Amino acid sequence: MKKYAIPAILFLFIALCLNVFGQTTSYPFAVKKSGKGKQAIIFIPGFASSGDVWDETRTKFEKDYTCYTLTMAGFAGIPPQDDPTFKKWMEGIAAYIKDNRIEKPILVGHSMGGVLTMAIAAEYPDLPAKIVVVDALPCLAAMMTPSFQSKENVDCSAAIEQMTAMPADKFMEMQQGAISRLLADTAKRQTVVNWSMLSDRKTFAAMYCDFSNTDLREKISHIKCPNLILLESYFAYMKPNIEAQYKNLPGSNLQYANKGLHFIMYDDTDWYLKQLNQFLTAR
């Protein structure tokens, strides 16, 4: 019997390792799960934002839905991962949905999270039940450069070097200057700036560069599920350009906020929650 003892123990050890480590998958985000509803909602925050940006939204819906609130790796204090890219993040969210057998979730994304939402729905058309995009465009760069074309392999090294070398006080100054153009609610501004300050600077630079090279204007034609596109009030003055961005989205449902800026969930809360509730409960 003794001659079989060591191989048997070794076999059990290997089996245990396969069982434990085989279940451990690294995703490019942290996730908080709440609520117990049959229908799942996955909340994806915007650039350098914490999943806490969805706190008020989640509170309204978690009594009827199971909510998965993400914060992307390297943002708002979440440890970074090596070589982040928009594609890796898109694939990582899709893998999480599949691995955890989340059946037909509703994807809700703000800003870059909204573009990730569209990318997932275009790449995996049968994965989501519905999508909600909060103030995002298929190709932001094309709004400033109409002739914009994304590059096959964009080099982000210069952006990373510049951003990582920037002193903390200068970075803070840059973020405080930017937030006044993104968020009208002054009580929330420092919270959003703090998320940026807690973000990994290399991830910040790499993802800003890579995201700026993203163009989904053609790809959104593959989206099958119902959509709700919530846009900031200023975009109502640019409807031809906005609608051109979304012309390939089947059944595009564009709604413009009444007031405020980019963070619609803070700046036009009542309108935003009404739109979201009507869309989520529609059959």
C-alpha positions as CSV (number, residue, x, y, z in Angstrom):
1,M,0.0,0.0,0.0
2,K,2.8,2.4,0.8
3,K,4.2,2.5,-2.7
4,Y,0.9,4.1,-3.8
5,A,0.7,6.7,-1.0
6,I,2.9,9.3,-2.6
7,P,1.4,9.2,-6.1
8,A,-2.1,9.3,-4.5
9,I,-1.3,12.3,-2.4
10,L,0.4,14.0,-5.4
11,F,-2.7,13.3,-7.5
12,L,-5.0,14.8,-4.8
13,F,-2.8,17.9,-4.6
14,I,-2.8,18.4,-8.3
15,A,-6.6,18.0,-8.4
16,L,-7.0,20.5,-5.6
17,C,-4.8,23.0,-7.4
18,L,-6.8,22.6,-10.6
19,N,-10.0,23.1,-8.7
20,V,-8.9,26.2,-6.8
21,F,-6.7,27.9,-9.3
22,G,-8.8,27.0,-12.3
23,Q,-11.7,29.0,-10.7
24,T,-9.5,32.1,-10.2
25,T,-9.8,34.4,-13.2
26,S,-8.3,37.9,-13.3
27,Y,-10.7,40.5,-14.7
28,P,-9.7,44.1,-15.5
29,F,-12.0,45.5,-12.8
30,A,-13.3,45.2,-9.3
31,V,-17.0,44.4,-8.9
32,K,-19.6,44.9,-6.2
33,K,-22.7,42.8,-6.3
34,S,-25.9,43.9,-4.7
35,G,-29.6,43.2,-5.0
36,K,-31.4,40.0,-5.7
37,G,-33.6,40.5,-8.7
38,K,-33.9,38.0,-11.5
39,Q,-32.8,40.5,-14.1
40,A,-29.1,41.7,-13.9
41,I,-27.8,45.2,-14.5
42,I,-24.0,45.8,-15.1
43,F,-22.9,49.3,-14.3
44,I,-19.7,50.5,-16.1
45,P,-18.3,53.9,-15.0
46,G,-16.5,56.4,-17.2
47,F,-12.9,57.3,-17.5
48,A,-11.0,57.4,-14.2
49,S,-14.3,57.2,-12.3
50,S,-15.2,54.9,-9.4
51,G,-18.2,52.6,-9.6
52,D,-19.5,54.9,-6.8
53,V,-20.7,57.2,-9.5
54,W,-23.7,54.8,-9.8
55,D,-24.6,54.9,-6.1
56,E,-27.8,56.8,-6.4
57,T,-28.8,54.9,-9.5
58,R,-28.1,51.5,-8.0
59,T,-30.1,52.4,-4.9
60,K,-33.1,53.0,-7.1
61,F,-32.9,49.7,-8.9
62,E,-31.2,47.1,-6.7
63,K,-34.5,46.2,-4.9
64,D,-35.8,44.8,-8.2
65,Y,-32.5,43.9,-10.0
66,T,-29.2,42.1,-9.3
67,C,-26.6,44.8,-9.8
68,Y,-22.9,44.4,-10.7
69,T,-21.1,47.7,-10.3
70,L,-17.6,47.8,-11.8
71,T,-14.6,50.0,-11.2
72,M,-11.9,49.4,-13.9
73,A,-8.4,48.3,-12.9
74,G,-6.1,51.3,-12.3
75,F,-8.9,53.8,-11.7
76,A,-10.1,55.3,-8.5
77,G,-7.7,53.3,-6.2
78,I,-8.2,49.9,-7.8
79,P,-4.8,48.2,-8.4
80,P,-3.7,48.5,-12.0
81,Q,-3.0,45.6,-14.4
82,D,-0.2,45.4,-17.0
83,D,-0.8,46.8,-20.5
84,P,-4.4,47.9,-20.3
85,T,-6.3,48.4,-23.5
86,F,-9.9,49.2,-24.5
87,K,-10.1,45.9,-26.3
88,K,-8.9,43.9,-23.2
89,W,-11.4,45.7,-21.0
90,M,-14.2,45.0,-23.4
91,E,-13.3,41.4,-23.6
92,G,-12.8,41.2,-19.8
93,I,-16.3,42.4,-19.1
94,A,-17.8,40.0,-21.7
95,A,-15.8,37.1,-20.2
96,Y,-17.1,37.9,-16.7
97,I,-20.7,37.8,-17.9
98,K,-20.1,34.5,-19.6
99,D,-18.0,32.9,-16.8
100,N,-20.6,33.9,-14.1
101,R,-23.5,32.8,-16.3
102,I,-25.2,36.1,-16.1
103,E,-28.2,35.6,-18.4
104,K,-29.0,38.6,-20.7
105,P,-27.8,41.4,-18.5
106,I,-28.7,45.1,-19.1
107,L,-25.5,47.1,-19.6
108,V,-25.4,50.7,-18.4
109,G,-22.3,52.7,-19.1
110,H,-21.2,56.3,-18.7
111,S,-18.7,58.1,-20.9
112,M,-16.0,55.6,-21.8
113,G,-18.1,53.0,-20.0
114,G,-20.8,53.8,-22.5
115,V,-18.4,53.1,-25.3
116,L,-17.4,49.9,-23.7
117,T,-21.1,49.0,-23.5
118,M,-21.6,49.6,-27.2
119,A,-18.4,47.7,-28.0
120,I,-19.6,44.6,-26.0
121,A,-23.1,44.8,-27.6
122,A,-21.5,45.0,-31.1
123,E,-18.9,42.3,-30.6
124,Y,-21.3,39.9,-28.7
125,P,-24.8,40.8,-30.0
126,D,-26.6,38.0,-28.2
127,L,-25.0,38.8,-24.8
128,P,-27.0,41.8,-23.5
129,A,-30.8,42.2,-23.2
130,K,-30.6,46.0,-23.4
131,I,-28.0,48.7,-23.3
132,V,-28.0,52.2,-21.8
133,V,-25.3,54.7,-22.9
134,V,-25.0,57.8,-20.7
135,D,-23.3,60.6,-22.6
136,A,-21.0,58.8,-24.9
137,L,-20.4,58.8,-28.7
138,P,-19.2,56.0,-30.9
139,C,-16.2,58.1,-32.0
140,L,-15.5,61.1,-29.8
141,A,-12.4,62.1,-31.8
142,A,-14.5,62.6,-35.0
143,M,-16.4,65.4,-33.3
144,M,-13.2,67.4,-33.2
145,T,-11.7,66.0,-36.4
146,P,-14.4,64.9,-38.9
147,S,-11.8,63.1,-41.1
148,F,-10.5,61.1,-38.1
149,Q,-9.5,57.5,-38.8
150,S,-8.3,55.2,-36.0
151,K,-4.8,53.7,-36.3
152,E,-4.1,50.0,-36.3
153,N,-1.5,50.1,-33.6
154,V,-1.4,53.4,-31.8
155,D,1.7,54.3,-29.9
156,C,0.9,55.6,-26.5
157,S,4.4,55.7,-25.1
158,A,4.8,59.5,-25.3
159,A,1.5,60.1,-23.6
160,I,2.4,57.7,-20.8
161,E,5.8,59.3,-20.3
162,Q,4.3,62.8,-20.2
163,M,1.5,61.8,-17.8
164,T,3.6,59.8,-15.4
165,A,6.2,62.6,-15.2
166,M,3.7,65.3,-14.3
167,P,3.9,66.5,-10.7
168,A,0.9,65.7,-8.5
169,D,0.0,69.4,-8.1
170,K,0.0,70.0,-11.8
171,F,-2.1,66.9,-12.4
172,M,-4.6,68.1,-9.7
173,E,-4.7,71.5,-11.4
174,M,-5.4,69.8,-14.8
175,Q,-8.2,67.7,-13.3
176,Q,-9.8,70.6,-11.5
177,G,-9.8,72.6,-14.7
178,A,-11.4,69.8,-16.6
179,I,-14.2,69.0,-14.2
180,S,-15.8,72.4,-14.5
181,R,-16.6,71.5,-18.2
182,L,-17.9,68.1,-17.3
183,L,-20.0,68.5,-14.1
184,A,-22.3,71.4,-13.2
185,D,-23.0,70.2,-9.7
186,T,-20.2,71.9,-7.7
187,A,-20.9,69.7,-4.7
188,K,-19.8,66.6,-6.6
189,R,-16.8,68.0,-8.4
190,Q,-14.1,67.3,-5.8
191,T,-15.3,63.7,-5.4
192,V,-14.8,63.1,-9.1
193,V,-11.4,64.8,-9.1
194,N,-10.4,62.6,-6.2
195,W,-11.1,59.5,-8.2
196,S,-8.7,60.8,-10.9
197,M,-6.1,61.5,-8.2
198,L,-6.4,58.0,-6.9
199,S,-6.0,56.5,-10.4
200,D,-2.8,54.9,-11.6
201,R,-1.1,57.5,-13.8
202,K,0.2,55.0,-16.4
203,T,-3.3,53.5,-16.8
204,F,-4.8,56.9,-17.0
205,A,-2.5,57.9,-19.9
206,A,-2.6,54.6,-21.7
207,M,-6.4,54.3,-21.6
208,Y,-6.9,58.0,-22.6
209,C,-4.6,57.4,-25.6
210,D,-6.2,54.1,-26.6
211,F,-9.8,55.3,-26.0
212,S,-9.1,58.4,-28.1
213,N,-8.3,56.0,-31.0
214,T,-11.6,54.1,-30.7
215,D,-14.1,54.3,-33.5
216,L,-17.3,52.3,-33.3
217,R,-19.4,54.2,-35.9
218,E,-19.5,51.2,-38.3
219,K,-19.4,48.4,-35.6
220,I,-22.6,49.5,-33.8
221,S,-24.5,48.2,-36.8
222,H,-24.1,44.8,-35.3
223,I,-26.0,45.7,-32.1
224,K,-29.3,43.8,-31.9
225,C,-30.7,44.7,-28.5
226,P,-32.9,47.7,-27.6
227,N,-30.9,50.8,-26.7
228,L,-31.3,54.1,-24.8
229,I,-28.8,56.8,-25.5
230,L,-28.9,59.6,-22.9
231,L,-27.0,62.7,-24.0
232,E,-26.1,66.0,-22.3
233,S,-28.2,69.0,-23.0
234,Y,-25.5,70.8,-25.0
235,F,-25.5,68.0,-27.6
236,A,-29.1,69.1,-28.6
237,Y,-27.5,72.0,-30.4
238,M,-25.3,69.6,-32.4
239,K,-28.0,67.1,-33.4
240,P,-26.9,66.6,-37.1
241,N,-23.4,65.6,-35.9
242,I,-24.7,63.5,-33.1
243,E,-27.2,61.6,-35.2
244,A,-24.5,61.0,-37.9
245,Q,-22.5,59.3,-35.2
246,Y,-25.4,57.0,-34.4
247,K,-26.8,56.5,-37.9
248,N,-25.7,52.9,-38.0
249,L,-27.2,51.9,-34.7
250,P,-30.4,49.9,-35.3
251,G,-33.4,51.5,-33.7
252,S,-31.3,54.3,-32.1
253,N,-33.1,56.0,-29.3
254,L,-31.4,59.3,-28.6
255,Q,-32.7,61.4,-25.7
256,Y,-31.2,64.8,-24.7
257,A,-31.1,66.0,-21.1
258,N,-32.8,69.2,-20.1
259,K,-29.8,70.7,-18.2
260,G,-26.3,70.1,-16.9
261,L,-23.2,68.7,-18.4
262,H,-21.5,65.3,-18.9
263,F,-22.3,63.7,-15.6
264,I,-26.0,63.5,-16.3
265,M,-26.7,61.3,-13.3
266,Y,-25.7,64.2,-11.1
267,D,-26.8,67.2,-13.2
268,D,-30.3,66.2,-14.3
269,T,-31.0,63.4,-11.9
270,D,-34.8,63.3,-12.0
271,W,-34.9,63.3,-15.8
272,Y,-32.2,60.7,-16.0
273,L,-33.8,58.3,-13.5
274,K,-37.2,58.7,-15.2
275,Q,-35.7,57.8,-18.6
276,L,-33.8,54.9,-17.2
277,N,-36.9,53.5,-15.3
278,Q,-39.1,53.7,-18.4
279,F,-36.6,52.0,-20.6
280,L,-35.7,49.2,-18.1
281,T,-39.4,48.3,-17.4
282,A,-40.6,48.5,-21.0
283,R,-41.4,45.1,-22.5
